[in-house]
């Protein structure tokens, strides 16, 4: 699920780091978005909708819609599509629905 060689950009050599999502460790590439790292690890559901509790994930991918909100290192409402991963980052699926 991850691109390592791009036809135009060439090889994408990035350092592998570790993030955790809901208490499970996953590899991520330095500089990629939280959403991309989770998607590469086959994680599609980032939270559940407030009213109907339906699964939500990446929708717009540009930070406009807020569907991909997660909690990062205790701070809620982080848009995963526009936030970069850092080593040892602790990510939780959205449980506090405030922005």
C-alpha positions in Angstrom: 0.0 0.0 0.0 3.0 2.4 -0.1 4.8 3.9 -3.1 8.6 3.6 -2.9 9.5 4.5 -6.5 7.6 7.2 -8.2 7.7 7.5 -12.1 8.5 11.2 -12.0 10.0 11.8 -8.5 12.2 8.7 -8.6 13.0 6.7 -5.4 11.3 8.0 -2.3 13.9 7.3 0.3 12.5 8.3 3.7 13.4 7.1 7.2 11.0 4.7 8.7 9.6 5.8 12.1 7.1 4.3 14.5 3.6 5.6 15.3 0.9 4.1 17.4 -2.8 4.1 16.6 -5.2 3.0 19.3 -2.3 1.4 21.2 -0.9 -0.6 18.3 2.5 0.3 16.8 2.8 0.8 13.0 5.6 1.9 10.7 5.4 5.2 9.0 7.6 7.2 6.7 9.1 10.5 7.9 7.3 13.4 6.3 4.1 11.7 5.3 0.7 12.7 6.6 -1.0 10.8 9.5 -3.8 9.7 7.0 -1.3 8.4 4.5 0.6 6.4 7.1 -2.6 4.9 8.5 -3.9 4.1 5.0 -0.6 2.4 4.1 -1.1 0.2 7.1 -4.6 -0.7 5.9 -6.4 1.4 8.5 -9.5 3.0 6.9 -11.7 3.9 9.8 -10.4 6.9 11.8 -13.5 7.7 13.8 -17.3 7.3 13.9 -19.9 10.0 13.2 -21.3 11.9 16.1 -25.0 11.2 15.6 -25.3 7.9 13.7 -22.0 6.4 14.8 -21.1 5.5 11.2 -17.4 4.9 10.2 -15.5 7.9 8.9 -12.1 8.1 7.2 -10.3 10.1 4.6 -12.8 12.1 2.5 -11.4 15.3 1.0 -7.7 14.8 1.8 -7.0 18.6 1.9 -8.2 19.5 5.4 -11.5 21.1 4.4 -14.1 18.5 5.6 -12.9 17.4 9.1 -13.9 13.8 8.5 -10.4 12.5 9.4 -10.2 14.0 12.9 -8.1 12.0 15.4 -6.5 12.7 18.8 -2.7 13.1 18.7 -0.7 12.9 21.8 -3.8 13.9 23.8 -4.9 16.8 21.6 -8.2 16.2 19.9 -9.6 17.4 16.6 -6.4 17.0 14.6 -7.0 16.6 10.9 -5.0 13.6 9.9 -4.8 14.4 6.2 -2.8 17.6 6.7 -0.8 16.7 9.8 2.6 15.0 9.5 3.7 12.0 11.5 6.5 12.2 14.0 8.4 9.4 15.6 6.6 7.9 18.6 3.4 9.8 17.9 0.4 8.4 19.8 -2.8 8.6 17.7 -6.2 7.6 18.9 -9.4 7.3 16.9 -11.7 10.2 17.5 -13.7 9.8 20.7 -14.1 13.5 21.7 -16.2 15.1 18.9 -15.4 18.7 19.7 -13.4 20.6 17.1 
